Amino acid sequence: MSKVMLVCPEPLGHGQPAGVGIRFLEIARVLRDDGHDLTILSPDAGAIEGTRGTYINPQFLHDVSAASDVAIVQGHVANAFFMQGTPVPSVIDLYDPYIIENLHYYSERGEEVFRHDHLTLTNSLAHGDHFLCASEAQRLFYLGMLIAAGRLNPAIFDEDPRLESLISIAPFGVQPPRDIRPRTNHDILFGGIYDWYDPIAAIDAVATVRATIADATLTFTHHPNPHITPQGKLGEAMSYAREKSYAFVRFEPWAAYGERAEYFERFALALITFPRSIETDLSMRTRVYDYLWCGLPIVTSSAPGTDEILERYGAGVVTNDFAGAIVAAFDDRARYEEMVRGSQRFVREHQWDRTLAPLREFVRAPRFEKTKDTFASRPQLNGRTPSILARLKRRLRA
């Protein structure tokens, strides 16, 4: 068995993880159950039973990596890991295409976000030994970046033309199946609002639904990490609901991870609305997996990854007519129950120990990717993130 370090960029100890945090908690559970010895580094030293938790700082990055056989890293903390840690076979989890998601923040935060994201991703591609992504579309996207970084090179291609030793698809997963209780209410869940969503479209759709189904409601949730996740669209939604005096629109706290199933059971349907962009082409949304886990049929805008899941399992509706689809789902009980059954077929086929199979295989036999020192193009890091003052000065010079 291996000694494994997980370096998670999001807090875990508060019990309210978002997508990245959820994925790391489930990775930890699967690898712990496989018998590996785990240490989790995160901003608040959170951990799970049977693992150790500690903080992300230079000393712990160095000491834990020196005692580890393999590391699993995601996001911007990879910069500190590669600068301050001891070299160890490293898996870079790319399931969350942050460089694409954060394009939405340019008008609010300027070029610094993209520069930091680009440097981080380039650095991770140069140093990682194995990469995980969430879909075939993501795999092709990252293969393009890997060839630009020198990691997809003739030497590795000669040994492995499919490049499965370099990058694997390891999608999100779900916890074990639950008993789904009958739902007779008309409460609709949207969930957290990121700036690439369109909450106004959701509010307007449910307002229209209420002309037919008077007790329909719509619930949004506040993000658990607002200090690292811009809340522009949340503010817009709250202002819009207040201006319209829409009492049916609710804004509630994020459910604790261990309590979210009971929270989801309050609702009868999930609604997800967003404009089409490169972000929707590449993202695999955590909430889609969670909502299906709890038997919620989904009405959603079109995004390739979600479309494929809902079509394959018959667990929801992809549409631009959100109000019509919601009314139809509630009116046709047989169709509604079929979507619930489809969601449970999805659950059985997307257990975490199954979706994480490529990671489990690498952790059992970790290795350095031997061509990276010959071909990789590596960015120069200055050892620290620019201060707020430095960012302001850069923007003023622009």
C-alpha positions, -999 to +999 in steps of 0.1 A: +000+000+000+011+036-006+015+066+016-006+092-001-008+130+003-039+149-009-035+187-014-069+202-016-074+240-023-107+243-005-116+241+032-128+207+043-132+211+081-164+232+080-184+203+067-198+223+037-176+214+008-183+225-028-174+205-059-136+203-054-139+197-017-165+169-023-143+152-048-113+153-024-133+139+005-145+110-017-111+104-031-099+101+005-126+077+014-120+054-016-082+054-011-085+049+027-108+019+021-083+005-004-059+004+026-036+033+018-021+057+044-035+092+038-026+127+049-048+155+037-035+191+034-061+218+031-066+255+042-083+244+074-066+210+080-099+192+076-098+154+073-120+123+075-119+094+099-089+072+093-068+099+078-046+127+090-053+164+083-029+193+083-025+228+069-011+238+036+022+257+044+058+254+032+069+232+061+041+207+059+043+205+021+079+196+024+076+172+053+045+153+041+058+150+005+091+137+018+073+109+036+048+101+008+049+078-022+024+097-043+006+131-042-028+141-056-032+179-062-058+202-077-059+239-086-037+267-076-021+250-045-001+230-071+022+260-074+032+259-038+034+221-038+058+220-067+079+248-053+080+237-017+074+200-017+099+171-022+095+155-057+071+127-056+050+110-083+021+134-087-015+132-100-030+165-112-068+164-110-081+186-139-118+177-136-126+213-128-115+235-158-109+265-136-091+284-163-123+283-184-147+290-156-128+320-145-129+337-179-162+350-165-144+372-140-124+393-164-148+423-163-148+422-125-112+413-117-092+421-147-064+401-163-047+389-131-071+360-127-064+347-161-026+352-158-026+333-125-048+305-139-027+302-170+006+301-151-009+275-126-022+252-153+010+254-174+031+247-144+009+217-134+010+203-169+048+205-169+053+188-135+025+163-131+031+126-137-005+116-144-036+137-151-073+131-144-102+147-163-140+142-162-150+135-198-139+128-233-143+164-243-121+175-214-095+148-223-092+162-259-090+198-245-062+188-221-043+167-247-041+199-268-026+217-238-003+188-230+012+187-265+018+225-262+035+219-229+057+192-244+041+164-223+024+147-252+057+140-270+071+114-294+087+093-267+055+088-247+035+084-278+059+057-290+052+036-259+015+044-254-003+057-286-036+060-266-018+081-240-037+063-212-006+063-191-006+101-192-043+112-188-073+093-177-110+100-175-122+098-139-156+115-137-174+127-106-192+100-086-220+096-061-225+079-028-244+046-024-280+045-036-307+058-013-344+049-009-362+076-028-394+086-010-424+098-031-426+135-036-459+153-041-448+189-036-438+215-063-406+228-047-378+233-072-341+234-063-315+254-082-287+254-057-256+276-056-252+304-081-218+308-099-213+336-123-217+314-154-253+306-145-284+325-154-306+327-122-329+353-137-340+328-164-348+303-136-368+329-116-388+339-146-395+303-155-409+295-121-429+327-121-446+314-153-451+280-138-470+295-109-497+306-133-505+268-136-491+254-104-497+281-078-476+265-050-443+261-070-412+276-053-376+281-063-347+278-039-311+290-043-283+284-018-255+306-006-220+294-015-200+281+016-167+298+004-178+333-008-144+347-001-129+327-029-159+326-052-173+358-067-210+363-059-221+387-087-249+366-101-262+358-066-265+395-059-283+400-092-308+372-083-315+386-048-321+421-061-343+408-089-365+387-066-368+416-042-377+441-069-404+418-082-416+409-047-413+372-055-419+356-022-417+321-039-379+326-044-359+315-015-322+320-006-310+294+019-277+283+035-256+257+018-264+223+032-237+205+052-223+176+032-235+149+056-270+164+057-275+173+020-295+142+012-322+152+037-321+187+024-325+176-013-355+154-002-375+186+004-376+192-033-394+175-062-374+188-092-341+205-100-337+234-124-303+245-139-302+275-163-272+290-181-260+305-214-241+282-238-203+288-238-170+270-239-175+266-201-207+246-206-189+225-233-162+213-209-178+213-174-193+183-156-215+199-130-213+185-095-249+193-088-261+171-116-245+141-099-259+151-065-294+158-077-296+125-095-282+107-065-312+119-045-337+111-073-344+146-085-355+149-122-336+177-138-348+204-162-317+222-177-301+243-204-280+223-229-245+213-220-229+183-237-219+164-206-252+169-189-272+163-221-255+129-226-262+118-190-299+128-190-305+113-225-288+080-216-306+075-183-339+093-192-335+113-159-344+148-171-352+173-198-328+195-218-347+225-231-350+262-236-387+261-225-380+257-188-415+266-176-432+242-201-409+213-191-415+219-154-453+219-158-451+188-180-430+169-155-453+177-127-485+170-147-474+136-161-468+115-131-458+084-150-431+103-169-419+119-136-415+085-120-396+072-150-371+100-146-367+091-110-360+055-119-335+067-146-317+087-119-312+056-099-298+037-128-272+065-131-264+062-094-257+025-096-232+030-125-214+060-110-202+049-076-170+066-065-149+034-063-158+028-100-154+063-114-120+067-096-106+034-109-078+050-130-066+069-099-068+038-077-046+020-103-020+048-103-019+050-065-013+013-062+019+016-083+029+053-084+057+063-109+074+093-123+066+100-160+100+095-174+098+118-205+088+150-187+123+161-178+133+158-215+104+175-232+084+196-208+084+234-211+083+249-177+072+284-166+092+304-142+075+310-108+086+338-086+077+320-054+048+341-043+014+353-054+012+390-064-001+412-036-033+432-039-013+463-042+008+448-070-023+438-089-038+473-086-006+488-098-005+465-128-041+473-137-034+511-134-005+507-158-027+489-183 
